[in-house]
Amino acid sequence: MEQSSEIAASSGKRGAGGASAARTVTRGIMRGLEEGRFVPGQRLVETELASRFGVGRNAVREAIQWLSAQGVIDVTRHRSPAIRLLEGEEALEVLDVAERVIGLAARAAAASMTREDRPRLRAALDAMQAALTDDTPGAFSRARRHFYGAILEIGGNRELQRMFPALGIHILHAQYRVESSRAAQVGDLRNVVQAAAAGDAAQAEAAGRAYVTALGAAVRKMVGGSQ
């Protein structure tokens, strides 16, 4: 799913130039988060971001506002905005909700699956598989984000599409980098793809929830070790 589509939609009055600049910042922050150049809890300074991405401060402010609405950045009065940080208990709460949301997204995809959708979803999974051996920073994280986007778009549930970015799953992945479980994640999502491609909504939902449950087990070990 295109992370900055709403910026484009909401910026028509200012013209394509302003929307493009805001998208540059939005994509840059998301990519930096996936590559580890931005980390949860990090403070963001407007002037530094404007210089880094070669845009004006208005574009930076707009990107920050949009990312705040999506649950990626925390904005508080009298303090610089910061990449959202999930404390241990909050991370577990994100997992509890993610299990249900990803399960519903998988169910919706199975129910809406068309002949054209099947190769698209399989290609998104294949990209995750290929990223397992790709040393490019953030390659696996980007492939996983695109997989999430594909299954949400195939399902076509606009409410799920609206709430998913704000769920905090991208922050959780960035903060708790469970690299040892990446191959297992691909295997679990393969079960989702197989059930969705077959149009088995109940099995797709169960597979989606199982994927998050397994991911949660690894995160819980990290949370427990940090407390």
LUMLO-693033 format. One line per field, with one value per residue (C-alpha): residue number from 1; residue in one letter; x, y, z. Coordinates in nm, 3 decimals, always signed. Layout:
<recs>
keti = [NUM,...]
rodo = [a,...]
east = [X,...]
north = [Y,...]
up = [Z,...]
</recs>
This chain:
<recs>
keti = [1,2,3,4,5,6,7,8,9,10,11,12,13,14,15,16,17,18,19,20,21,22,23,24,25,26,27,28,29,30,31,32,33,34,35,36,37,38,39,40,41,42,43,44,45,46,47,48,49,50,51,52,53,54,55,56,57,58,59,60,61,62,63,64,65,66,67,68,69,70,71,72,73,74,75,76,77,78,79,80,81,82,83,84,85,86,87,88,89,90,91,92,93,94,95,96,97,98,99,100,101,102,103,104,105,106,107,108,109,110,111,112,113,114,115,116,117,118,119,120,121,122,123,124,125,126,127,128,129,130,131,132,133,134,135,136,137,138,139,140,141,142,143,144,145,146,147,148,149,150,151,152,153,154,155,156,157,158,159,160,161,162,163,164,165,166,167,168,169,170,171,172,173,174,175,176,177,178,179,180,181,182,183,184,185,186,187,188,189,190,191,192,193,194,195,196,197,198,199,200,201,202,203,204,205,206,207,208,209,210,211,212,213,214,215,216,217,218,219,220,221,222,223,224,225,226,227]
rodo = [m,e,q,s,s,e,i,a,a,s,s,g,k,r,g,a,g,g,a,s,a,a,r,t,v,t,r,g,i,m,r,g,l,e,e,g,r,f,v,p,g,q,r,l,v,e,t,e,l,a,s,r,f,g,v,g,r,n,a,v,r,e,a,i,q,w,l,s,a,q,g,v,i,d,v,t,r,h,r,s,p,a,i,r,l,l,e,g,e,e,a,l,e,v,l,d,v,a,e,r,v,i,g,l,a,a,r,a,a,a,a,s,m,t,r,e,d,r,p,r,l,r,a,a,l,d,a,m,q,a,a,l,t,d,d,t,p,g,a,f,s,r,a,r,r,h,f,y,g,a,i,l,e,i,g,g,n,r,e,l,q,r,m,f,p,a,l,g,i,h,i,l,h,a,q,y,r,v,e,s,s,r,a,a,q,v,g,d,l,r,n,v,v,q,a,a,a,a,g,d,a,a,q,a,e,a,a,g,r,a,y,v,t,a,l,g,a,a,v,r,k,m,v,g,g,s,q]
east = [+0.000,+0.136,+0.232,+0.178,-0.132,-0.335,-0.076,-0.127,-0.503,-0.503,-0.256,-0.435,-0.492,-0.118,-0.024,+0.186,+0.514,+0.419,+0.263,+0.574,+0.802,+0.589,+0.594,+0.973,+0.995,+0.733,+0.900,+1.241,+1.141,+0.970,+1.266,+1.506,+1.300,+1.319,+1.694,+1.772,+1.878,+1.578,+1.495,+1.197,+1.229,+1.449,+1.370,+1.313,+1.433,+1.257,+1.568,+1.769,+1.496,+1.457,+1.830,+1.847,+1.565,+1.620,+1.272,+1.116,+1.007,+0.639,+0.680,+0.849,+0.564,+0.303,+0.485,+0.518,+0.147,+0.055,+0.293,+0.156,-0.195,-0.063,+0.087,+0.449,+0.546,+0.446,+0.381,+0.358,+0.347,+0.674,+0.884,+1.029,+0.830,+0.976,+0.953,+0.697,+0.847,+0.656,+0.715,+0.694,+0.327,+0.226,+0.413,+0.213,-0.109,-0.013,+0.038,-0.302,-0.476,-0.254,-0.349,-0.712,-0.658,-0.421,-0.653,-0.943,-0.729,-0.645,-1.012,-1.113,-0.846,-0.965,-1.325,-1.235,-0.963,-0.974,-0.766,-0.560,-0.499,-0.340,-0.014,+0.012,-0.006,+0.233,+0.477,+0.465,+0.550,+0.825,+0.977,+0.990,+1.153,+1.415,+1.481,+1.592,+1.926,+1.941,+2.196,+2.053,+1.951,+1.575,+1.511,+1.313,+1.121,+1.016,+0.912,+0.705,+0.540,+0.451,+0.304,+0.083,-0.022,-0.104,-0.325,-0.508,-0.573,-0.689,-0.929,-1.068,-1.192,-1.147,-1.175,-0.893,-0.688,-0.749,-0.662,-0.371,-0.097,-0.195,-0.180,+0.192,+0.302,+0.573,+0.709,+0.701,+0.900,+1.153,+1.193,+1.194,+1.398,+1.336,+1.576,+1.610,+1.241,+1.233,+1.231,+0.955,+0.758,+0.774,+0.660,+0.367,+0.263,+0.287,+0.006,-0.194,-0.134,-0.229,-0.555,-0.642,-0.563,-0.796,-1.069,-1.081,-1.165,-1.175,-0.839,-0.684,-0.792,-0.658,-0.326,-0.303,-0.361,-0.110,+0.151,+0.112,+0.101,+0.438,+0.583,+0.449,+0.622,+0.959,+0.878,+0.758,+1.096,+1.265,+1.022,+1.071,+1.447,+1.438,+1.226]
north = [+0.000,+0.343,+0.502,+0.861,+0.836,+1.046,+1.323,+1.337,+1.334,+1.607,+1.836,+1.914,+2.276,+2.336,+2.167,+1.867,+2.024,+2.050,+1.703,+1.557,+1.718,+1.583,+1.238,+1.257,+1.311,+1.049,+0.783,+0.884,+0.844,+0.511,+0.381,+0.508,+0.331,+0.005,+0.042,+0.140,+0.499,+0.617,+0.431,+0.428,+0.703,+0.921,+1.293,+1.460,+1.814,+1.998,+2.178,+1.856,+1.672,+1.960,+1.953,+1.574,+1.547,+1.876,+2.015,+2.310,+2.300,+2.314,+1.980,+1.838,+1.956,+1.804,+1.471,+1.468,+1.542,+1.259,+1.012,+1.116,+1.033,+0.696,+0.616,+0.634,+0.961,+1.094,+1.469,+1.642,+2.010,+2.185,+1.889,+1.780,+1.505,+1.158,+0.820,+0.625,+0.402,+0.097,+0.020,-0.349,-0.358,-0.145,-0.376,-0.669,-0.472,-0.402,-0.776,-0.857,-0.620,-0.714,-1.080,-0.993,-0.729,-0.938,-1.233,-1.022,-0.887,-1.243,-1.343,-1.043,-1.124,-1.483,-1.372,-1.119,-1.317,-1.310,-1.494,-1.179,-1.136,-1.477,-1.412,-1.068,-1.206,-1.489,-1.238,-1.033,-1.344,-1.441,-1.096,-1.165,-1.502,-1.339,-1.072,-1.340,-1.354,-0.987,-0.792,-0.456,-0.266,-0.279,-0.519,-0.769,-0.500,-0.333,-0.664,-0.745,-0.401,-0.449,-0.790,-0.634,-0.371,-0.631,-0.838,-0.530,-0.399,-0.739,-0.766,-0.424,-0.352,+0.023,+0.026,-0.225,-0.023,+0.289,+0.144,-0.082,+0.185,+0.333,-0.007,+0.023,-0.297,-0.117,+0.037,-0.300,-0.457,-0.173,-0.180,-0.557,-0.683,-1.056,-1.144,-1.506,-1.567,-1.417,-1.752,-1.868,-1.552,-1.630,-1.985,-1.867,-1.613,-1.883,-2.059,-1.735,-1.710,-2.072,-2.042,-1.703,-1.824,-2.118,-1.882,-2.046,-1.744,-1.929,-2.097,-1.773,-1.593,-1.874,-1.867,-1.489,-1.508,-1.791,-1.577,-1.298,-1.545,-1.688,-1.341,-1.241,-1.531,-1.403,-1.044,-1.148,-1.308,-0.979,-0.776,-1.008,-0.981,-0.602,-0.562]
up = [+0.000,-0.091,+0.239,+0.127,-0.090,+0.154,+0.138,-0.236,-0.196,+0.066,-0.108,-0.431,-0.331,-0.301,-0.625,-0.713,-0.601,-0.235,-0.233,-0.395,-0.135,+0.151,-0.008,-0.030,+0.346,+0.426,+0.214,+0.341,+0.705,+0.641,+0.444,+0.712,+0.977,+0.784,+0.729,+1.087,+1.007,+1.209,+1.529,+1.765,+2.025,+1.804,+1.809,+1.472,+1.400,+1.117,+0.993,+0.984,+0.794,+0.547,+0.480,+0.458,+0.203,+0.021,+0.088,+0.269,+0.631,+0.532,+0.353,+0.662,+0.885,+0.654,+0.642,+1.020,+1.061,+0.826,+0.990,+1.328,+1.211,+1.095,+1.435,+1.319,+1.490,+1.831,+1.845,+2.183,+2.274,+2.358,+2.244,+1.913,+1.739,+1.779,+1.612,+1.813,+2.081,+2.203,+2.568,+2.657,+2.753,+2.455,+2.217,+2.351,+2.306,+1.943,+1.892,+2.043,+1.803,+1.507,+1.545,+1.487,+1.222,+1.009,+1.049,+0.922,+0.636,+0.531,+0.550,+0.338,+0.080,+0.053,+0.012,-0.259,-0.437,-0.818,-1.077,-1.129,-0.755,-0.701,-0.890,-0.733,-0.381,-0.462,-0.613,-0.292,-0.091,-0.336,-0.284,+0.090,+0.021,-0.201,+0.061,+0.307,+0.128,+0.028,+0.232,+0.125,+0.440,+0.489,+0.200,+0.406,+0.593,+0.268,+0.114,+0.422,+0.414,+0.047,+0.129,+0.395,+0.142,-0.121,+0.106,+0.232,-0.119,-0.245,+0.048,-0.034,+0.320,+0.348,+0.726,+0.758,+0.512,+0.717,+1.056,+0.964,+0.933,+1.271,+1.437,+1.505,+1.334,+1.132,+1.452,+1.624,+1.340,+1.352,+1.728,+1.778,+1.485,+1.515,+1.236,+1.346,+1.269,+0.921,+0.740,+0.974,+0.897,+0.526,+0.595,+0.805,+0.541,+0.276,+0.463,+0.440,+0.065,+0.001,+0.193,+0.040,-0.314,-0.256,-0.138,+0.206,+0.422,+0.755,+0.697,+0.572,+0.888,+1.107,+0.920,+0.954,+1.327,+1.360,+1.184,+1.440,+1.730,+1.625,+1.573,+1.913,+2.085,+1.964,+2.060,+2.404,+2.472,+2.383,+2.591,+2.888,+2.857,+2.855,+3.167]
</recs>
